[in-house]
Amino acid sequence: MKYNISYFLIGIILCIAITNPAHSQDKIKVAIVDIQKIVQEADAAKYAREQLQIEFKKRQDEITKLQQEILNLQEELAQKAKFMSEAELNKKKSELGQKQINFANILKEAEMQMQLLDSNLTQQIIDDIRKIATSIAEKEGYFIVLESSQLIYVKDADDITFRIIDEYNKQWKNFRRQKKDDKDQQKKQQRK
């Protein structure tokens, strides 16, 4: 449904553009963008994936530790169950059940947090891509910029994907440099 609305809107825009007297004499400039390629190749996106992997590793280590505790408790229970009193056995079973519930909750929470973090990082990258694409379109006089994954064919469209990647990388390097300079400045002020 989302794609049908997108195609419908694109069709309306192109019809208006073609019939608009201001553009009827001029060639309408159309640009296409491969957002997936930008998300894969831009430095900011690579950094976001690295941060996501670091966070995932932390969560994975926490989950693995808890999982090992459960396995150890199960093993202990299997080995010593014969020698335990009924009260002690029930206590260990209850402890094991509680750890399993806790494990399931932590696992579910970690999955949700990772999905949310991924979604937020991806949305920020897409917002940045849109701003850069808009800036390039305005500077270079493009009438419309389309996402290439939703298109089958567009005649005479310019692919501005690599220009966006280049601009995004420049902005990212400037951002990182500024961030480093700010940290250095803070360290200098702390020393005083």
CNS distance restraints for C-alpha pairs under 8 A (distance, minus, plus):
assign (resid   1 and name CA) (resid   5 and name CA) 6.40 0.50 0.50
assign (resid   2 and name CA) (resid   6 and name CA) 6.29 0.50 0.50
assign (resid   3 and name CA) (resid   7 and name CA) 6.09 0.50 0.50
assign (resid   3 and name CA) (resid 150 and name CA) 7.63 0.50 0.50
assign (resid   4 and name CA) (resid   8 and name CA) 6.05 0.50 0.50
assign (resid   5 and name CA) (resid   9 and name CA) 6.11 0.50 0.50
assign (resid   6 and name CA) (resid  10 and name CA) 6.12 0.50 0.50
assign (resid   7 and name CA) (resid  11 and name CA) 6.03 0.50 0.50
assign (resid   8 and name CA) (resid  12 and name CA) 6.27 0.50 0.50
assign (resid   9 and name CA) (resid  13 and name CA) 6.15 0.50 0.50
assign (resid  10 and name CA) (resid  14 and name CA) 6.11 0.50 0.50
assign (resid  11 and name CA) (resid  15 and name CA) 6.09 0.50 0.50
assign (resid  12 and name CA) (resid  16 and name CA) 6.15 0.50 0.50
assign (resid  13 and name CA) (resid  17 and name CA) 6.07 0.50 0.50
assign (resid  14 and name CA) (resid  18 and name CA) 6.04 0.50 0.50
assign (resid  15 and name CA) (resid  19 and name CA) 6.14 0.50 0.50
assign (resid  16 and name CA) (resid  20 and name CA) 5.71 0.50 0.50
assign (resid  17 and name CA) (resid  23 and name CA) 6.38 0.50 0.50
assign (resid  17 and name CA) (resid  24 and name CA) 7.71 0.50 0.50
assign (resid  17 and name CA) (resid  28 and name CA) 7.61 0.50 0.50
assign (resid  18 and name CA) (resid  23 and name CA) 6.66 0.50 0.50
assign (resid  18 and name CA) (resid  24 and name CA) 5.96 0.50 0.50
assign (resid  18 and name CA) (resid  28 and name CA) 7.96 0.50 0.50
assign (resid  19 and name CA) (resid  23 and name CA) 7.64 0.50 0.50
assign (resid  19 and name CA) (resid  24 and name CA) 6.41 0.50 0.50
assign (resid  20 and name CA) (resid  24 and name CA) 5.99 0.50 0.50
assign (resid  21 and name CA) (resid  25 and name CA) 7.36 0.50 0.50
assign (resid  22 and name CA) (resid  26 and name CA) 7.75 0.50 0.50
assign (resid  23 and name CA) (resid  27 and name CA) 7.03 0.50 0.50
assign (resid  23 and name CA) (resid  28 and name CA) 6.70 0.50 0.50
assign (resid  28 and name CA) (resid 142 and name CA) 7.39 0.50 0.50
assign (resid  28 and name CA) (resid 143 and name CA) 6.25 0.50 0.50
assign (resid  29 and name CA) (resid 141 and name CA) 6.93 0.50 0.50
assign (resid  29 and name CA) (resid 142 and name CA) 4.70 0.50 0.50
assign (resid  29 and name CA) (resid 143 and name CA) 5.46 0.50 0.50
assign (resid  29 and name CA) (resid 144 and name CA) 7.12 0.50 0.50
assign (resid  29 and name CA) (resid 156 and name CA) 8.00 0.50 0.50
assign (resid  29 and name CA) (resid 157 and name CA) 7.01 0.50 0.50
assign (resid  29 and name CA) (resid 158 and name CA) 7.88 0.50 0.50
assign (resid  30 and name CA) (resid 142 and name CA) 5.60 0.50 0.50
assign (resid  30 and name CA) (resid 143 and name CA) 5.94 0.50 0.50
assign (resid  30 and name CA) (resid 144 and name CA) 5.26 0.50 0.50
assign (resid  30 and name CA) (resid 145 and name CA) 6.00 0.50 0.50
assign (resid  30 and name CA) (resid 146 and name CA) 7.72 0.50 0.50
assign (resid  30 and name CA) (resid 156 and name CA) 7.27 0.50 0.50
assign (resid  30 and name CA) (resid 157 and name CA) 4.85 0.50 0.50
assign (resid  30 and name CA) (resid 158 and name CA) 6.32 0.50 0.50
assign (resid  31 and name CA) (resid 137 and name CA) 7.80 0.50 0.50
assign (resid  31 and name CA) (resid 142 and name CA) 6.54 0.50 0.50
assign (resid  31 and name CA) (resid 144 and name CA) 6.37 0.50 0.50
assign (resid  31 and name CA) (resid 145 and name CA) 4.63 0.50 0.50
assign (resid  31 and name CA) (resid 146 and name CA) 6.26 0.50 0.50
assign (resid  31 and name CA) (resid 157 and name CA) 5.08 0.50 0.50
assign (resid  31 and name CA) (resid 158 and name CA) 4.57 0.50 0.50
assign (resid  31 and name CA) (resid 159 and name CA) 5.65 0.50 0.50
assign (resid  31 and name CA) (resid 160 and name CA) 6.36 0.50 0.50
assign (resid  32 and name CA) (resid 145 and name CA) 5.44 0.50 0.50
assign (resid  32 and name CA) (resid 146 and name CA) 4.72 0.50 0.50
assign (resid  32 and name CA) (resid 147 and name CA) 5.62 0.50 0.50
assign (resid  32 and name CA) (resid 148 and name CA) 5.55 0.50 0.50
assign (resid  32 and name CA) (resid 157 and name CA) 6.36 0.50 0.50
assign (resid  32 and name CA) (resid 158 and name CA) 6.05 0.50 0.50
assign (resid  32 and name CA) (resid 159 and name CA) 4.83 0.50 0.50
assign (resid  32 and name CA) (resid 160 and name CA) 6.23 0.50 0.50
assign (resid  32 and name CA) (resid 161 and name CA) 7.31 0.50 0.50
assign (resid  33 and name CA) (resid 145 and name CA) 7.11 0.50 0.50
assign (resid  33 and name CA) (resid 146 and name CA) 6.19 0.50 0.50
assign (resid  33 and name CA) (resid 147 and name CA) 4.93 0.50 0.50
assign (resid  33 and name CA) (resid 148 and name CA) 5.48 0.50 0.50
assign (resid  33 and name CA) (resid 159 and name CA) 5.91 0.50 0.50
assign (resid  33 and name CA) (resid 160 and name CA) 5.78 0.50 0.50
assign (resid  33 and name CA) (resid 161 and name CA) 4.85 0.50 0.50
assign (resid  34 and name CA) (resid  38 and name CA) 6.57 0.50 0.50
assign (resid  34 and name CA) (resid 147 and name CA) 5.97 0.50 0.50
assign (resid  34 and name CA) (resid 148 and name CA) 5.25 0.50 0.50
assign (resid  34 and name CA) (resid 149 and name CA) 6.71 0.50 0.50
assign (resid  34 and name CA) (resid 161 and name CA) 5.73 0.50 0.50
assign (resid  35 and name CA) (resid  39 and name CA) 6.11 0.50 0.50
assign (resid  35 and name CA) (resid 126 and name CA) 7.75 0.50 0.50
assign (resid  35 and name CA) (resid 129 and name CA) 7.78 0.50 0.50
assign (resid  35 and name CA) (resid 147 and name CA) 6.77 0.50 0.50
assign (resid  35 and name CA) (resid 148 and name CA) 7.75 0.50 0.50
assign (resid  35 and name CA) (resid 161 and name CA) 7.49 0.50 0.50
assign (resid  36 and name CA) (resid  40 and name CA) 6.17 0.50 0.50
assign (resid  37 and name CA) (resid  41 and name CA) 6.00 0.50 0.50
assign (resid  37 and name CA) (resid 161 and name CA) 7.64 0.50 0.50
assign (resid  38 and name CA) (resid  42 and name CA) 5.37 0.50 0.50
assign (resid  38 and name CA) (resid  45 and name CA) 7.87 0.50 0.50
assign (resid  38 and name CA) (resid 161 and name CA) 6.84 0.50 0.50
assign (resid  38 and name CA) (resid 162 and name CA) 7.79 0.50 0.50
assign (resid  38 and name CA) (resid 164 and name CA) 7.62 0.50 0.50
assign (resid  38 and name CA) (resid 165 and name CA) 5.88 0.50 0.50
assign (resid  39 and name CA) (resid  45 and name CA) 5.46 0.50 0.50
assign (resid  39 and name CA) (resid  46 and name CA) 7.75 0.50 0.50
assign (resid  39 and name CA) (resid 125 and name CA) 7.37 0.50 0.50
assign (resid  40 and name CA) (resid  45 and name CA) 6.65 0.50 0.50
assign (resid  40 and name CA) (resid  46 and name CA) 6.91 0.50 0.50
assign (resid  41 and name CA) (resid  45 and name CA) 7.08 0.50 0.50
assign (resid  41 and name CA) (resid  46 and name CA) 6.89 0.50 0.50
assign (resid  41 and name CA) (resid 165 and name CA) 7.28 0.50 0.50
assign (resid  42 and name CA) (resid  46 and name CA) 6.32 0.50 0.50
assign (resid  42 and name CA) (resid 165 and name CA) 5.49 0.50 0.50
assign (resid  42 and name CA) (resid 166 and name CA) 7.91 0.50 0.50
assign (resid  42 and name CA) (resid 168 and name CA) 6.76 0.50 0.50
assign (resid  42 and name CA) (resid 169 and name CA) 6.12 0.50 0.50
assign (resid  43 and name CA) (resid  47 and name CA) 6.13 0.50 0.50
assign (resid  43 and name CA) (resid 168 and name CA) 7.75 0.50 0.50
assign (resid  43 and name CA) (resid 169 and name CA) 5.67 0.50 0.50
assign (resid  43 and name CA) (resid 172 and name CA) 7.02 0.50 0.50
assign (resid  44 and name CA) (resid  48 and name CA) 6.16 0.50 0.50
assign (resid  44 and name CA) (resid 125 and name CA) 7.56 0.50 0.50
assign (resid  44 and name CA) (resid 168 and name CA) 7.59 0.50 0.50
assign (resid  44 and name CA) (resid 169 and name CA) 6.98 0.50 0.50
assign (resid  44 and name CA) (resid 172 and name CA) 6.03 0.50 0.50
assign (resid  45 and name CA) (resid  49 and name CA) 6.22 0.50 0.50
assign (resid  45 and name CA) (resid 122 and name CA) 7.94 0.50 0.50
assign (resid  45 and name CA) (resid 125 and name CA) 6.67 0.50 0.50
assign (resid  46 and name CA) (resid  50 and name CA) 6.25 0.50 0.50
assign (resid  47 and name CA) (resid  51 and name CA) 6.23 0.50 0.50
assign (resid  48 and name CA) (resid  52 and name CA) 6.13 0.50 0.50
assign (resid  48 and name CA) (resid 121 and name CA) 6.46 0.50 0.50
assign (resid  49 and name CA) (resid  53 and name CA) 6.11 0.50 0.50
assign (resid  50 and name CA) (resid  54 and name CA) 6.20 0.50 0.50
assign (resid  51 and name CA) (resid  55 and name CA) 6.21 0.50 0.50
assign (resid  52 and name CA) (resid  56 and name CA) 6.00 0.50 0.50
assign (resid  52 and name CA) (resid 114 and name CA) 7.61 0.50 0.50
assign (resid  52 and name CA) (resid 117 and name CA) 7.42 0.50 0.50
assign (resid  52 and name CA) (resid 118 and name CA) 6.90 0.50 0.50
assign (resid  53 and name CA) (resid  57 and name CA) 6.02 0.50 0.50
assign (resid  54 and name CA) (resid  58 and name CA) 6.37 0.50 0.50
assign (resid  55 and name CA) (resid  59 and name CA) 6.32 0.50 0.50
assign (resid  55 and name CA) (resid 114 and name CA) 7.91 0.50 0.50
assign (resid  56 and name CA) (resid  60 and name CA) 5.93 0.50 0.50
assign (resid  56 and name CA) (resid 114 and name CA) 7.04 0.50 0.50
assign (resid  57 and name CA) (resid  61 and name CA) 6.06 0.50 0.50
assign (resid  58 and name CA) (resid  62 and name CA) 6.37 0.50 0.50
assign (resid  59 and name CA) (resid  63 and name CA) 6.14 0.50 0.50
assign (resid  59 and name CA) (resid 110 and name CA) 6.64 0.50 0.50
assign (resid  60 and name CA) (resid  64 and name CA) 5.96 0.50 0.50
assign (resid  61 and name CA) (resid  65 and name CA) 6.14 0.50 0.50
assign (resid  62 and name CA) (resid  66 and name CA) 6.39 0.50 0.50
assign (resid  63 and name CA) (resid  67 and name CA) 6.02 0.50 0.50
assign (resid  63 and name CA) (resid 103 and name CA) 7.32 0.50 0.50
assign (resid  63 and name CA) (resid 106 and name CA) 7.44 0.50 0.50
assign (resid  63 and name CA) (resid 107 and name CA) 6.87 0.50 0.50
assign (resid  64 and name CA) (resid  68 and name CA) 6.09 0.50 0.50
assign (resid  65 and name CA) (resid  69 and name CA) 6.34 0.50 0.50
assign (resid  66 and name CA) (resid  70 and name CA) 6.39 0.50 0.50
assign (resid  66 and name CA) (resid  99 and name CA) 7.96 0.50 0.50
assign (resid  66 and name CA) (resid 103 and name CA) 6.63 0.50 0.50
assign (resid  67 and name CA) (resid  71 and name CA) 6.31 0.50 0.50
assign (resid  67 and name CA) (resid 103 and name CA) 7.09 0.50 0.50
assign (resid  68 and name CA) (resid  72 and name CA) 6.07 0.50 0.50
assign (resid  69 and name CA) (resid  73 and name CA) 6.11 0.50 0.50
assign (resid  70 and name CA) (resid  74 and name CA) 6.11 0.50 0.50
assign (resid  70 and name CA) (resid  96 and name CA) 6.60 0.50 0.50
assign (resid  70 and name CA) (resid  99 and name CA) 6.55 0.50 0.50
assign (resid  70 and name CA) (resid 100 and name CA) 6.90 0.50 0.50
assign (resid  71 and name CA) (resid  75 and name CA) 6.08 0.50 0.50
assign (resid  72 and name CA) (resid  76 and name CA) 6.04 0.50 0.50
assign (resid  73 and name CA) (resid  77 and name CA) 5.98 0.50 0.50
assign (resid  73 and name CA) (resid  96 and name CA) 6.58 0.50 0.50
assign (resid  74 and name CA) (resid  78 and name CA) 6.10 0.50 0.50
assign (resid  74 and name CA) (resid  96 and name CA) 7.15 0.50 0.50
assign (resid  75 and name CA) (resid  79 and name CA) 6.20 0.50 0.50
assign (resid  76 and name CA) (resid  80 and name CA) 5.91 0.50 0.50
assign (resid  76 and name CA) (resid  81 and name CA) 7.90 0.50 0.50
assign (resid  77 and name CA) (resid  81 and name CA) 5.27 0.50 0.50
assign (resid  77 and name CA) (resid  89 and name CA) 7.74 0.50 0.50
assign (resid  77 and name CA) (resid  92 and name CA) 7.05 0.50 0.50
assign (resid  77 and name CA) (resid  93 and name CA) 7.76 0.50 0.50
assign (resid  80 and name CA) (resid  84 and name CA) 6.38 0.50 0.50
assign (resid  81 and name CA) (resid  89 and name CA) 6.36 0.50 0.50
assign (resid  84 and name CA) (resid  88 and name CA) 5.85 0.50 0.50
assign (resid  84 and name CA) (resid  89 and name CA) 5.76 0.50 0.50
assign (resid  85 and name CA) (resid  89 and name CA) 6.02 0.50 0.50
assign (resid  86 and name CA) (resid  90 and name CA) 6.05 0.50 0.50
assign (resid  87 and name CA) (resid  91 and name CA) 6.13 0.50 0.50
assign (resid  88 and name CA) (resid  92 and name CA) 6.25 0.50 0.50
assign (resid  89 and name CA) (resid  93 and name CA) 6.12 0.50 0.50
assign (resid  90 and name CA) (resid  94 and name CA) 5.98 0.50 0.50
assign (resid  91 and name CA) (resid  95 and name CA) 6.11 0.50 0.50
assign (resid  92 and name CA) (resid  96 and name CA) 6.05 0.50 0.50
assign (resid  93 and name CA) (resid  97 and name CA) 6.05 0.50 0.50
assign (resid  94 and name CA) (resid  98 and name CA) 6.08 0.50 0.50
assign (resid  95 and name CA) (resid  99 and name CA) 6.20 0.50 0.50
assign (resid  96 and name CA) (resid 100 and name CA) 6.18 0.50 0.50
assign (resid  97 and name CA) (resid 101 and name CA) 6.22 0.50 0.50
assign (resid  98 and name CA) (resid 102 and name CA) 6.04 0.50 0.50
assign (resid  99 and name CA) (resid 103 and name CA) 5.90 0.50 0.50
assign (resid 100 and name CA) (resid 104 and name CA) 6.19 0.50 0.50
assign (resid 101 and name CA) (resid 105 and name CA) 6.21 0.50 0.50
assign (resid 102 and name CA) (resid 106 and name CA) 6.07 0.50 0.50
assign (resid 103 and name CA) (resid 107 and name CA) 6.01 0.50 0.50
assign (resid 104 and name CA) (resid 108 and name CA) 6.12 0.50 0.50
assign (resid 105 and name CA) (resid 109 and name CA) 6.04 0.50 0.50
assign (resid 106 and name CA) (resid 110 and name CA) 5.94 0.50 0.50
assign (resid 107 and name CA) (resid 111 and name CA) 6.20 0.50 0.50
assign (resid 108 and name CA) (resid 112 and name CA) 6.26 0.50 0.50
assign (resid 109 and name CA) (resid 113 and name CA) 6.07 0.50 0.50
assign (resid 110 and name CA) (resid 114 and name CA) 6.03 0.50 0.50
assign (resid 111 and name CA) (resid 115 and name CA) 6.14 0.50 0.50
assign (resid 112 and name CA) (resid 116 and name CA) 6.10 0.50 0.50
assign (resid 113 and name CA) (resid 117 and name CA) 6.02 0.50 0.50
assign (resid 114 and name CA) (resid 118 and name CA) 5.98 0.50 0.50
assign (resid 115 and name CA) (resid 119 and name CA) 5.97 0.50 0.50
assign (resid 116 and name CA) (resid 120 and name CA) 6.05 0.50 0.50
assign (resid 117 and name CA) (resid 121 and name CA) 6.10 0.50 0.50
assign (resid 118 and name CA) (resid 122 and name CA) 5.97 0.50 0.50
assign (resid 119 and name CA) (resid 123 and name CA) 5.96 0.50 0.50
assign (resid 120 and name CA) (resid 124 and name CA) 6.16 0.50 0.50
assign (resid 121 and name CA) (resid 125 and name CA) 6.28 0.50 0.50
assign (resid 122 and name CA) (resid 126 and name CA) 6.15 0.50 0.50
assign (resid 123 and name CA) (resid 127 and name CA) 6.05 0.50 0.50
assign (resid 124 and name CA) (resid 128 and name CA) 6.19 0.50 0.50
assign (resid 125 and name CA) (resid 129 and name CA) 6.15 0.50 0.50
assign (resid 126 and name CA) (resid 130 and name CA) 6.15 0.50 0.50
assign (resid 127 and name CA) (resid 131 and name CA) 6.33 0.50 0.50
assign (resid 128 and name CA) (resid 132 and name CA) 6.27 0.50 0.50
assign (resid 128 and name CA) (resid 168 and name CA) 7.84 0.50 0.50
assign (resid 129 and name CA) (resid 133 and name CA) 5.98 0.50 0.50
assign (resid 129 and name CA) (resid 164 and name CA) 7.06 0.50 0.50
assign (resid 129 and name CA) (resid 168 and name CA) 7.44 0.50 0.50
assign (resid 130 and name CA) (resid 134 and name CA) 5.97 0.50 0.50
assign (resid 131 and name CA) (resid 135 and name CA) 6.16 0.50 0.50
assign (resid 132 and name CA) (resid 136 and name CA) 6.20 0.50 0.50
assign (resid 132 and name CA) (resid 164 and name CA) 6.31 0.50 0.50
assign (resid 132 and name CA) (resid 167 and name CA) 7.27 0.50 0.50
assign (resid 132 and name CA) (resid 168 and name CA) 7.21 0.50 0.50
assign (resid 133 and name CA) (resid 137 and name CA) 6.00 0.50 0.50
assign (resid 133 and name CA) (resid 145 and name CA) 7.56 0.50 0.50
assign (resid 133 and name CA) (resid 160 and name CA) 7.98 0.50 0.50
assign (resid 133 and name CA) (resid 164 and name CA) 6.41 0.50 0.50
assign (resid 134 and name CA) (resid 138 and name CA) 6.07 0.50 0.50
assign (resid 135 and name CA) (resid 139 and name CA) 6.17 0.50 0.50
assign (resid 136 and name CA) (resid 140 and name CA) 5.95 0.50 0.50
assign (resid 136 and name CA) (resid 164 and name CA) 7.90 0.50 0.50
assign (resid 137 and name CA) (resid 141 and name CA) 5.64 0.50 0.50
assign (resid 137 and name CA) (resid 142 and name CA) 4.74 0.50 0.50
assign (resid 137 and name CA) (resid 143 and name CA) 7.39 0.50 0.50
assign (resid 137 and name CA) (resid 144 and name CA) 7.60 0.50 0.50
assign (resid 137 and name CA) (resid 145 and name CA) 7.18 0.50 0.50
assign (resid 138 and name CA) (resid 142 and name CA) 6.49 0.50 0.50
assign (resid 146 and name CA) (resid 151 and name CA) 8.00 0.50 0.50
assign (resid 147 and name CA) (resid 151 and name CA) 7.23 0.50 0.50
assign (resid 148 and name CA) (resid 152 and name CA) 7.91 0.50 0.50
assign (resid 160 and name CA) (resid 164 and name CA) 6.28 0.50 0.50
assign (resid 161 and name CA) (resid 165 and name CA) 6.30 0.50 0.50
assign (resid 162 and name CA) (resid 166 and name CA) 6.06 0.50 0.50
assign (resid 163 and name CA) (resid 167 and name CA) 6.12 0.50 0.50
assign (resid 164 and name CA) (resid 168 and name CA) 5.86 0.50 0.50
assign (resid 165 and name CA) (resid 169 and name CA) 6.00 0.50 0.50
assign (resid 166 and name CA) (resid 170 and name CA) 6.25 0.50 0.50
assign (resid 167 and name CA) (resid 171 and name CA) 6.18 0.50 0.50
assign (resid 168 and name CA) (resid 172 and name CA) 5.97 0.50 0.50
assign (resid 169 and name CA) (resid 173 and name CA) 6.06 0.50 0.50
assign (resid 170 and name CA) (resid 174 and name CA) 6.23 0.50 0.50
assign (resid 171 and name CA) (resid 175 and name CA) 6.06 0.50 0.50
assign (resid 172 and name CA) (resid 176 and name CA) 6.10 0.50 0.50
assign (resid 173 and name CA) (resid 177 and name CA) 5.99 0.50 0.50
assign (resid 174 and name CA) (resid 178 and name CA) 6.00 0.50 0.50
assign (resid 175 and name CA) (resid 179 and name CA) 6.08 0.50 0.50
assign (resid 176 and name CA) (resid 180 and name CA) 6.13 0.50 0.50
assign (resid 177 and name CA) (resid 181 and name CA) 6.11 0.50 0.50
assign (resid 178 and name CA) (resid 182 and name CA) 6.07 0.50 0.50
assign (resid 179 and name CA) (resid 183 and name CA) 6.29 0.50 0.50
assign (resid 180 and name CA) (resid 184 and name CA) 6.15 0.50 0.50
assign (resid 181 and name CA) (resid 185 and name CA) 6.08 0.50 0.50
assign (resid 182 and name CA) (resid 186 and name CA) 6.18 0.50 0.50
assign (resid 183 and name CA) (resid 187 and name CA) 6.23 0.50 0.50
assign (resid 184 and name CA) (resid 188 and name CA) 6.28 0.50 0.50
assign (resid 185 and name CA) (resid 189 and name CA) 6.26 0.50 0.50
assign (resid 186 and name CA) (resid 190 and name CA) 6.15 0.50 0.50
assign (resid 187 and name CA) (resid 191 and name CA) 6.30 0.50 0.50
assign (resid 188 and name CA) (resid 192 and name CA) 6.63 0.50 0.50
